[in-house]
């Protein structure tokens, strides 16, 4: 029996101990009202999360009969709250016939993320046709994922990737457009003027990286941004 099931069973026993005496006739609190209260509690706690939220509330034991509450049901966080999208929510009645129990819930945070459109080989430089957007439960993804295809185009796979896989930072790296020691074209864009000169890269770099390079004509070391294969742009 897993921890969640144990907690739920224990809570139901606790709830029964607060119920009416055996054989007493009483109105019963509908299970759907208890489950709805737990769902609304979770939705209120997840308003700040990005994406589309789906809450699945576990079924209560059909044998559980709790006295109808003559006050509005109250809800509260369990000591362990939600972990990995799963957990329990406390629901209680503080009326004339009090009871309380924990209701199992599961929360899915659904977002559009970038996935592989087809199997990818190690070292493959990605183009838009390799990629697609898919809605998944991101509460189960523990690495930085991507939400825009354009942020992935041009990245290179670190290893083979199966089709339909969620792409994250652990699977991809920037393609090296400039290698340390290689000759590069330094483009200076100052005051609307574009001047090009030959240089030597002093570090590896991918698109958007700022690296140092040496001007082969003057010997001056500059810092610029890698904008293309073998191209470093200096803007200030």
FIVOGU-356270 format. One record per residue (C-alpha): x, y, z. Coordinates in Angstrom, 3 decimals. Example, Ala and Ser with C-alpha at 12.3 -4.5 7.8 and 13.67 -1.06 7.14 Angstrom:
// residues 2
ATOM        xx        yy        zz
ATOM    12.300    -4.500     7.800
ATOM    13.670    -1.060     7.140
END
This chain:
// residues 236
ATOM        xx        yy        zz
ATOM     0.000     0.000     0.000
ATOM     1.582     3.302    -1.066
ATOM     1.891     6.352     1.181
ATOM    -0.975     8.221    -0.460
ATOM    -3.336     5.266    -0.047
ATOM    -2.267     4.792     3.579
ATOM    -2.925     8.452     4.352
ATOM    -6.322     8.300     2.685
ATOM    -7.402     5.147     4.528
ATOM    -6.183     6.557     7.843
ATOM    -8.078     9.776     7.174
ATOM   -11.258     7.876     6.416
ATOM   -10.981     5.977     9.688
ATOM   -10.510     9.298    11.449
ATOM   -13.546    10.724     9.656
ATOM   -15.686     7.764    10.669
ATOM   -14.720     8.243    14.312
ATOM   -16.282    11.694    14.201
ATOM   -19.477    10.465    12.532
ATOM   -22.839     9.644    14.115
ATOM   -23.328     6.615    16.310
ATOM   -23.921     3.259    14.655
ATOM   -27.533     2.780    13.568
ATOM   -28.408     6.485    13.795
ATOM   -30.365     7.803    10.817
ATOM   -28.777    10.869     9.286
ATOM   -28.449    12.781     6.043
ATOM   -25.227    11.976     4.192
ATOM   -22.761    14.504     2.788
ATOM   -22.527    13.788    -0.984
ATOM   -19.127    12.549    -2.052
ATOM   -19.248    14.809    -5.102
ATOM   -19.533    17.869    -2.826
ATOM   -16.476    16.761    -0.835
ATOM   -14.485    16.132    -4.004
ATOM   -15.596    19.472    -5.497
ATOM   -14.409    21.296    -2.371
ATOM   -10.994    19.635    -2.664
ATOM   -10.792    20.535    -6.367
ATOM   -11.627    24.203    -5.744
ATOM    -9.013    24.315    -2.985
ATOM    -6.294    23.136    -5.386
ATOM    -7.411    25.442    -8.208
ATOM    -7.191    28.429    -5.856
ATOM    -3.643    27.409    -4.889
ATOM    -2.494    27.053    -8.513
ATOM    -3.825    30.320    -9.981
ATOM    -0.299    31.724   -10.299
ATOM     1.050    28.763   -12.266
ATOM     1.582    29.112   -16.006
ATOM    -0.232    26.898   -18.445
ATOM    -3.544    25.078   -18.264
ATOM    -4.262    23.438   -14.925
ATOM    -6.087    20.116   -14.672
ATOM    -7.021    18.718   -11.269
ATOM    -7.949    15.071   -10.854
ATOM    -9.627    14.245    -7.556
ATOM    -9.496    10.658    -6.343
ATOM   -12.681     8.733    -5.616
ATOM   -13.717     8.205    -2.019
ATOM   -14.534     4.766    -0.656
ATOM   -18.161     4.097    -1.600
ATOM   -18.759     2.732     1.915
ATOM   -17.803     6.034     3.535
ATOM   -20.916     7.822     4.893
ATOM   -20.360    11.202     6.536
ATOM   -23.084    13.313     8.130
ATOM   -24.315    16.155     5.954
ATOM   -22.598    19.309     7.162
ATOM   -24.848    22.122     8.373
ATOM   -22.057    24.611     7.615
ATOM   -19.983    25.272     4.521
ATOM   -17.225    22.697     4.074
ATOM   -13.729    23.912     4.966
ATOM   -10.555    22.868     3.159
ATOM    -6.899    23.085     4.127
ATOM    -3.455    22.012     2.973
ATOM    -2.126    18.705     4.209
ATOM     1.203    18.786     6.127
ATOM     3.067    17.619     3.015
ATOM     1.037    19.742     0.540
ATOM     1.544    18.736    -3.094
ATOM     4.699    16.931    -4.214
ATOM     5.350    16.272    -7.881
ATOM     1.768    17.134    -8.707
ATOM     0.338    14.589    -6.255
ATOM    -0.907    14.917    -2.704
ATOM    -3.952    15.217    -0.489
ATOM    -6.268    18.043     0.532
ATOM    -7.964    18.208     3.901
ATOM   -11.743    18.633     3.922
ATOM   -13.631    19.093     7.180
ATOM   -17.008    19.905     8.642
ATOM   -17.035    22.069    11.757
ATOM   -20.793    21.949    12.177
ATOM   -22.889    20.159    14.767
ATOM   -21.674    16.749    13.533
ATOM   -17.984    17.381    12.774
ATOM   -15.739    15.200    10.689
ATOM   -12.613    15.542     8.584
ATOM   -10.718    13.547     5.995
ATOM    -7.976    13.836     3.394
ATOM    -8.883    13.627    -0.287
ATOM    -6.231    12.454    -2.811
ATOM    -5.600    14.866    -5.686
ATOM    -3.334    15.067    -8.691
ATOM    -2.439    18.311   -10.473
ATOM    -1.284    18.501   -14.088
ATOM     0.309    21.736   -15.325
ATOM    -0.170    21.598   -19.087
ATOM     2.087    23.698   -21.314
ATOM     3.088    23.702   -24.960
ATOM     6.719    22.546   -25.145
ATOM     9.124    21.776   -27.967
ATOM     9.450    18.088   -28.864
ATOM    11.345    16.200   -31.554
ATOM     9.261    15.699   -34.696
ATOM    11.333    12.645   -35.679
ATOM    14.286    10.631   -34.293
ATOM    17.447    12.735   -34.080
ATOM    21.040    11.578   -34.282
ATOM    23.873    12.701   -32.050
ATOM    25.445    15.978   -33.154
ATOM    22.514    16.933   -35.407
ATOM    22.003    20.664   -35.931
ATOM    18.280    21.251   -35.579
ATOM    16.023    22.980   -38.086
ATOM    12.355    23.897   -37.716
ATOM    11.227    20.760   -39.608
ATOM    12.803    18.616   -36.854
ATOM    10.620    20.197   -34.191
ATOM     7.008    20.502   -33.067
ATOM     4.977    21.866   -30.162
ATOM     3.096    19.480   -27.906
ATOM     1.045    20.019   -24.752
ATOM     2.424    18.001   -21.836
ATOM     2.296    17.966   -18.058
ATOM     5.376    20.019   -17.212
ATOM     5.124    19.205   -13.510
ATOM     6.792    15.902   -14.434
ATOM     9.687    17.566   -16.323
ATOM    12.610    18.281   -14.029
ATOM    14.933    19.962   -16.533
ATOM    14.668    23.287   -18.359
ATOM    12.369    22.767   -21.339
ATOM    11.684    25.017   -24.329
ATOM     8.394    26.686   -25.231
ATOM     9.397    28.279   -28.568
ATOM    10.667    26.444   -31.639
ATOM    12.831    29.404   -32.641
ATOM    14.838    29.028   -29.428
ATOM    15.810    25.483   -30.421
ATOM    16.596    25.978   -34.117
ATOM    20.365    25.883   -34.581
ATOM    21.067    23.946   -31.394
ATOM    22.888    20.627   -31.665
ATOM    21.933    17.320   -30.021
ATOM    24.322    15.903   -27.420
ATOM    23.096    12.345   -28.083
ATOM    20.507    10.449   -30.105
ATOM    16.920    11.478   -29.326
ATOM    13.779     9.483   -30.052
ATOM    10.839    10.952   -31.933
ATOM     8.306    12.797   -29.787
ATOM    10.771    13.398   -26.940
ATOM    10.559    16.580   -24.891
ATOM    13.666    18.614   -25.637
ATOM    15.463    20.150   -22.682
ATOM    18.790    21.737   -21.867
ATOM    20.339    18.386   -20.960
ATOM    19.847    17.070   -24.502
ATOM    21.016    20.090   -26.498
ATOM    23.939    22.428   -26.826
ATOM    24.734    25.403   -28.958
ATOM    26.455    24.574   -32.205
ATOM    29.998    25.957   -32.239
ATOM    30.073    28.576   -34.979
ATOM    33.539    29.748   -33.985
ATOM    36.413    27.597   -32.749
ATOM    39.325    28.809   -30.672
ATOM    42.361    29.533   -32.831
ATOM    40.381    29.714   -36.069
ATOM    40.340    32.734   -38.363
ATOM    37.181    34.826   -38.140
ATOM    35.703    37.869   -39.761
ATOM    35.337    40.729   -37.270
ATOM    32.499    43.062   -38.215
ATOM    32.467    46.448   -36.535
ATOM    29.108    48.230   -36.635
ATOM    29.655    51.681   -35.158
ATOM    27.783    54.903   -35.969
ATOM    26.061    53.257   -38.916
ATOM    29.358    52.167   -40.503
ATOM    30.242    48.519   -41.089
ATOM    33.934    47.695   -41.209
ATOM    35.242    44.156   -41.631
ATOM    38.655    42.846   -40.687
ATOM    40.351    39.510   -40.244
ATOM    40.832    38.154   -36.767
ATOM    41.656    35.110   -34.668
ATOM    39.169    33.635   -32.196
ATOM    40.480    33.290   -28.663
ATOM    37.626    31.030   -27.517
ATOM    34.928    28.732   -28.826
ATOM    31.523    30.311   -29.325
ATOM    27.949    29.614   -30.400
ATOM    25.383    32.034   -31.738
ATOM    24.860    34.850   -29.232
ATOM    27.998    34.108   -27.205
ATOM    30.350    36.973   -26.420
ATOM    33.942    35.944   -26.972
ATOM    37.352    37.584   -27.396
ATOM    39.172    37.768   -30.712
ATOM    42.449    39.290   -31.884
ATOM    42.567    41.737   -34.802
ATOM    45.275    40.281   -37.033
ATOM    46.119    43.668   -38.542
ATOM    46.464    45.733   -35.357
ATOM    47.070    43.036   -32.766
ATOM    44.251    44.530   -30.667
ATOM    42.063    42.138   -28.663
ATOM    38.342    42.888   -28.871
ATOM    35.173    41.333   -27.415
ATOM    32.253    40.688   -29.738
ATOM    29.164    38.578   -30.299
ATOM    29.110    35.479   -32.490
ATOM    26.420    36.083   -35.119
ATOM    27.190    33.444   -37.745
ATOM    29.720    30.805   -38.697
ATOM    33.136    32.470   -38.408
ATOM    31.653    35.931   -37.801
ATOM    32.062    38.100   -34.689
ATOM    30.255    41.447   -34.499
ATOM    31.432    44.355   -32.391
ATOM    28.823    47.019   -31.643
ATOM    30.468    49.147   -28.964
END
